[in-house]
C-alpha cells in the first residue's frame, strides 16, 4: 500500500498530523478523514486482531518492566488505538533480520498493509505468506542469543539484527518496478498491439521507482493510476486459512484453475506436485529414517534406540517425527495423477516415493518358506 485514507485505517486527522503527516496528495492540509494521504515508507497498517494481540503483549511488557526490572511501565495502553504511533519490528519467516516500522492504523482485513519498500526490506516480497509484527520493546527485552537453541536453524525467526532505516537502493529490485504515474500513457497500450515488444522496450514511457533512485523523489510522490473504493473491499481473510484439510485447499485451487481460461490446469497440478508435495514427502522420508528418539519423561534424546527399548530413566521412547507426516500427501498426490493427464515422469516419481514409504513402514520380517521358493 502506498496511499491511505484516515477513515479507512480507523484514525483521526489530528492523530495523523501528530505523527508527522502534513498534507494530502494534493498539497492540502490534513483536516478531514476522507483525504488521500501518501504512506511513509516505514509506516504500517495492521489488522484489528493483530492490534488486539499487540495490546495484550504491551500489558505483559509493562508488567515485566514494573515487576521484574523495577522500572516504570512504558505503553500504558488500554485499547489498541493507544498503540497508534508506537514502533514495531517486522520480521519475515525463516529470517533473523527485522525492519523497524510504526503503526499508523488498523484494517478489518486479516493482513498487514505496508509500503512495498517495507515488505521488500524484510525479504517478504508481498507473496501473501505469513508475516510477523512485534512491539519494538518486546524484541529488545525478550530476544537474545542466550535464549535461542544452539541447534542448526535456532537463530531463525528471531530479530537478531534490526534495520532502522530503509534505503530504496539497497532493497530487492522487484520494488524498483513500481510505476509512479497518475495516468498510463496511451502509447504503452498501442505498443501491446505490436509483436515482439518487451516491457523493457517501453521503459522510457514509464515513470517508475528505478528512475528515481538516488534522489529525494524515491521516498515520495509515488502516484497511482487506478484508485480503489476501500482497502477493505474483497475477502477479509485468505481462503487458504479457512479451509481445513489439504484436500479442500487443493480442490479449490484446481477448481479455480478450471474456470480461468488463461490458466493451464495441468500446469497448476504439476506445479503443486513439483514444488510442494513431492519435496515434502521425499524430505520427510529422509528425516524419518535419520531421526532421533526422545524420552517423554526426562527429555533425553538418543541417536540410536537403546537395546532395552526404553530410556535410562525407565520411561518409554517415542519418535520425534511421526509416520503421519510422511504419509500426509501420498494419497492426494496419487489421486491427482488419476484426475489429470500429468507428466509420466511425475507419476513415476510418486510411485517411487510410495515404494520407499512401503519399504519403510511395512513389515519385512522373513516368512517360513521351503527350499522350493529359491529354485
C-alpha positions, 0 to 999 in steps of 0.5 A: 500500500502506498496511499491511505485514507484516515477513515479507512485505517480507523484514525483521526486527522489530528492523530495523523498530523501528530505523527508527522503527516502534513498534507494530502496528495494534493498539497492540502492540509490534513483536516478531514478523514476522507483525504488521500494521504501518501504512506511513509515508507516505514509506516504500517497498517495492521489488522484489528486482531493483530492490534488486539494481540499487540495490546495484550503483549504491551500489558505483559511488557509493562508488567515485566518492566514494573515487576521484574526490572523495577522500572516504570511501565512504558505503553500504558495502553488500554485499547489498541488505538493507544498503540497508534504511533508506537514502533514495531519490528517486522520480521519475515519467516525463516529470517533473523533480520527485522525492519523497524516500522510504526503503526499508523492504523488498523484494517478489518482485513486479516493482513498487514498493509505496508509500503512495498519498500517495507515488505521488500526490506524484510525479504517478504516480497508481498507473496501473501505468506505469513508475516510477523509484527512485534512491539519494538520493546518486546524484541529488545527485552525478550530476544537474545542469543542466550535464549535461542537453541544452539541447534542448526536453524535456532537463530531463525525467526528471531530479530537478531539484527534490526534495520532502522532505516530503509534505503530504496537502493539497497532493497530487492529490485522487484520494488524498483518496478513500481510505476509512479504515474497518475495516468498510463500513457496511451502509447504503452497500450498501442505498443501491446498491439505490436509483436515482439515488444518487451516491457523493457522496450517501453521503459522510457514511457514509464515513470517508475521507482528505478528512475528515481533512485538516488534522489529525494523523489524515491521516498515520495510522490509515488502516484497511482493510476487506478484508485480503489473504493476501500482497502477493505473491499474483497475477502477479509481473510485468505481462503487458504486459512479457512479451509481445513484439510489439504484436500479442500485447499487443493480442490479449490485451487484446481477448481479455480484453475478450471474456470480461468481460461488463461490458466493451464490446469495441468500446469497448476497440478504439476506445479503443486506436485513439483514444488510442494508435495513431492519435496515434502514427502521425499524430505520427510522420508529422509528425516524419518529414517535419520531421526532421533528418539526422545524420552517423554519423561526426562527429555533425553534424546538418543541417536540410536534406540537403546537395546532395552527399548526404553530410556535410562530413566525407565520411561518409554521412547517415542519418535520425534517425527511421526509416520503421519507426516510422511504419509500426509500427501501420498494419497492426494498426490496419487489421486491427482495423477488419476484426475489429470493427464500429468507428466509420466515422469511425475507419476513415476516419481510418486510411485517411487516415493510410495515404494520407499514409504512401503519399504519403510513402514511395512513389515519385512520380517522373513516368512517360513518358506521351503527350499522350493521358493529359491529354485 
